[in-house]
Amino acid sequence: MFASSSSYVTWTAMWEIVVIGLLGGAGLTAVFSAGLVALSITRRVGGGSSAGGARNIAGWVLATLCFLVVLGGVAYGISAMFTK
């Protein structure tokens, strides 16, 4: 079955599509989820008081980095669609 279809299918391109699809689909979703978790940690550390509780700067930095990675992935995907 595979011997006859090898002239029609480029298997390296198929693997490339699968890997990029997994990274773009599940990978960016996982990074976005990690950003939301980091953002929720910043709210829990402050104690809920608006009078100036301790801020979790590491949580804010991690959330910002995660969201920037997701935006970069979306921008890369859009640019790849328009250039091909």
C-alpha positions as CSV (number, residue, x, y, z in Angstrom):
1,M,0.0,0.0,0.0
2,F,2.7,2.5,0.9
3,A,5.0,1.5,-1.9
4,S,2.5,2.6,-4.5
5,S,1.5,5.8,-2.8
6,S,5.1,6.9,-2.2
7,S,5.2,8.5,-5.7
8,Y,2.2,10.6,-4.8
9,V,2.9,11.5,-1.2
10,T,6.0,13.4,0.1
11,W,6.3,11.8,3.6
12,T,8.8,14.4,4.9
13,A,6.2,17.1,4.1
14,M,3.5,15.1,5.8
15,W,5.6,14.8,9.0
16,E,6.4,18.5,8.9
17,I,2.7,19.3,8.7
18,V,1.9,17.0,11.6
19,V,4.6,18.5,13.8
20,I,3.8,22.1,13.0
21,G,0.1,21.3,13.5
22,L,0.7,19.9,17.0
23,L,3.0,22.8,18.0
24,G,0.5,25.4,16.7
25,G,-2.6,23.7,18.0
26,A,-1.7,22.0,21.3
27,G,1.5,23.9,22.0
28,L,0.1,27.4,21.8
29,T,-2.9,26.3,23.7
30,A,-0.7,25.0,26.5
31,V,1.4,28.2,26.5
32,F,-1.8,30.3,26.7
33,S,-3.1,28.1,29.6
34,A,0.2,28.6,31.4
35,G,-0.1,32.3,31.0
36,L,-3.6,32.2,32.5
37,V,-2.3,30.2,35.5
38,A,0.5,32.7,36.0
39,L,-2.0,35.6,35.8
40,S,-4.2,33.9,38.4
41,I,-1.2,33.4,40.7
42,T,-0.6,37.2,40.7
43,R,-4.1,37.8,42.0
44,R,-3.9,35.2,44.8
45,V,-0.6,36.5,46.2
46,G,-2.0,40.0,46.7
47,G,-4.5,38.7,49.3
48,G,-7.4,40.3,47.4
49,S,-6.9,43.7,49.0
50,S,-6.8,46.7,46.7
51,A,-5.0,48.7,49.3
52,G,-1.6,47.4,48.2
53,G,-0.9,43.8,48.9
54,A,2.3,42.2,47.8
55,R,2.6,41.8,44.0
56,N,3.9,38.7,42.4
57,I,6.2,40.2,39.7
58,A,7.4,36.8,38.5
59,G,3.8,35.8,37.8
60,W,3.3,39.0,35.7
61,V,6.5,38.4,33.8
62,L,5.7,34.8,33.1
63,A,2.2,35.7,32.0
64,T,3.5,38.4,29.7
65,L,6.0,36.1,28.1
66,C,3.4,33.4,27.6
67,F,1.0,35.8,25.9
68,L,3.8,37.2,23.7
69,V,4.8,33.7,22.6
70,V,1.1,33.1,21.7
71,L,0.9,36.4,19.8
72,G,4.1,35.6,18.0
73,G,2.8,32.2,17.0
74,V,-0.5,33.7,15.7
75,A,1.5,36.4,13.8
76,Y,3.8,33.7,12.3
77,G,0.8,31.6,11.2
78,I,-0.9,34.6,9.6
79,S,2.3,35.6,7.7
80,A,2.8,32.0,6.6
81,M,-0.7,31.9,5.1
82,F,-0.2,35.1,3.2
83,T,3.2,34.3,1.8
84,K,2.4,30.9,0.4
